[in-house]
Amino acid sequence: MTTTRVAFVIPALNEEDAIRQLLRELPPNLAEWTIVVDNGSTDTTAAVAMAGGALVASEPTRGYGRACLKGFQTACELGADIVVFMDGDGSDDPSDLPMMLAPVLEGRATMTIGSRVSKRAERGAVPPQARLGNWLVSRLLRLLYGAQVNDIGSFRVVRCSALQALHMHEMTFGWPVEMLVKMARARYCVLELPIHYRHRSHGRSKVAGTISGSLKAAYYMLRTTFRYALVR
């Protein structure tokens, strides 16, 4: 009997307090490895993660996609079959993990993605500017690529073999968009599920918490969306 090996990948930049709480919430028996990717933190994020029992992968060059790729590569080197991407700010609720994992473990989907715009999400957890940007990008993905999603969430479960086959290149906030575009073009089954998206547990978001951060993320997401529309 073959056991499917799961790895949690959590990119983090200056999230010492949130990481401490998140690691305590993770169910102990769902994954073989928990990998926190320290993306150039200037606080004690790495030390807190190690103290909490996580493996720490260092990616000093900042960039959301770069941190995700480092975590994914580390998971593959360890022998993972499935990788779970979660944000390090505590907004993704670990109690949703069994729901997110089941379709991939059972072979009903290649990837699941958590929707933050369902009735299960906490009111106000996604700021208006982020909600608008994600609405626009998700509509474009449906129109240009047939990707059946309503949100560009970062809480994802995906088979490692499929993600390797996508040959990801986007090292910015465009990483989640590139993944959806390439999944749609490869005709992989992507299942969107309603998650209990929460307000971040500590501090303020470096992206959605500021207008400049939101605009920067929107730029990279839109740039990635249209870039692949020109490539057949």
Secondary structure, 3 states (H helix, E strand, C coil): CCCCCEEEEEEECCCHHHHHHHHHHCCCCCCCEEEEEECCCCCCHHHHHHHCCCEEEECCCCCHHHHHHHHHHHHHHHCCCEEEECCCCCCCCHHHHHHHHHHHHCCCCCEEEEECCCCCCCCCCCCHHHHHHHHHHHHHHHHHHCCCCCCCCCCEEEEHHHHHHHCCCCCCCCHHHHHHHHHHHCCCCEEEEECCCCCCCCCCCCCCCCHHHHHHHHHHHHHHHHHHHCCC
